[in-house]
Amino acid sequence: MKKLTYIDLFAGAGGLSEGFLRSGFTPVAHIEMDKNACHTIRTRIAYHYLKRRRKLNIYNEYLLGKLTREDLCSFIPEAELNAVINAKIGSKSISDIFTRIDSILGKQKIDVIIGGPPCQAYSRVGRSRDPNGMKGDARNYLFKFYAQFLKRYRPKYFVFENVTGLLTAHNYFEQMNKLFQSEKIGYQVSFEKLNAADYGVLQSRERVIIIGRRGKSKFKFPIPKKLKNKWSVKSSLLIDLPVVKPGGGKPVMSYSNQITSYLKRFGIRNGIDFVTQHISRPHNARDLKIYKRAIRKWLSEKKRLQYTELPSELRTHKNQKSFLDRFKVVNPFGVSHTVVAHIAKDGHHYIYPDLKQVRSISVREAARIQSFPDDYFFEGGRTSAFNQIGNAVPPLMALALGRKLAKIFK
């Protein structure tokens, strides 16, 4: 079977790419505007390159802090690292991006284009907080540049991922479908709302997936087979991570418990005998008091703490009518609620579900909830890592999509 190739647009930290790569696809280029996210993708490229050559000891030395980033990159061909293009996709940059991709491609053909533009312009929360409902936001029309990539490289399929708010965000969904199916672009499209929790991710995360196939014949959306989710966040996903205090944790730590069947089956804990980035943000005394109340209520009643339930001395917001669930505990008994990029600003929506560890979740815990394996390293520090994780497509969900598409190519 020939090598299946893809381009990843708006690549973020590479969650969607990771799933397709593990499905047997080969990346040709990743385009991403965030510098730290590009470094994260390059680090992951180094992982896969060294894994293919059975030299993961080099990668592990980097994780342990024994090698610098420059040392790590010296083992990787420059062409592989240069395939990560740090650029903001737009009218001023697209010609240069095409030139760079063309030089990488040579005579190769692109089989799939994957990716989804930033979701803030389509999200319900983003629209509710913007006085104009995000109508004037340029990000609403990034799908037009996506279409230009389809026109130029003519992949057989494309996979477009975004928030469910896309379906109700003015008429952008209708506009993009009309454009993708136009004569000059040439795709038939089908879409579904998929939940990451149906594919092994311990998180309820609904997303719209649009799949397009080049040509005029209509096709049915290739829905991946769903899994019955029988695992829980506390006992299946987080139980082996060491106890950390607010503002605590270390760059490298030892596991505190044996691997669980879930972690083994889905490759979350996948070979190394240490964990990185299990680092928690610090909290002030007031927030810790609120966290305790929220944890007690959730563990005893399975109910969210409402802001109006707090004593007056713990309230700092004048708004007493909306966003009353601004303090949320991660559900230990089943799957987590959706992890979003706001986690980079504070941890109030992602409180660890244990009175013995009153804090918000660590970088590594957030990554696990998103189904990133423990050897996936996020560059740029704690805040950047949280932002990259919150914006990512869960790799296990991407893996299910990638495998389904790979079968179609066969």
Secondary structure, DSSP 8 states (H G I E B T S, - for coil): ---EEEEEES-TTSHHHHHHHHTTEEEEEEEES-HHHHHHHHHHHHHHHHHHTT-HHHHHHHHTTSS-HHHHHTTS-HHHHHTEEE---STTTHHHHHHHHHHHHTT----EEE----STTT-HHHHHHSTTTTTT-GGGGTHHHHHHHHHHH--SEEEEEEEGGGGGSTTHHHHHHHHHTSTTT-EEEEEEEEEGGGGT-SB--EEEEEEEEESSS---------------IIIIIITTS----TT---SEE--SS---HHHHHTTSS-S-SSEE--------HHHHHHHHHHHHHHHHH-----GGGS-GGG---S--SS-TT-S-B--SSS-B----GGGGT-STT-B-S-TTS-SB--HHHHHHHTT--TT----S-HHHHHHHHHHS--HHHHHHHHHHHHHHH-
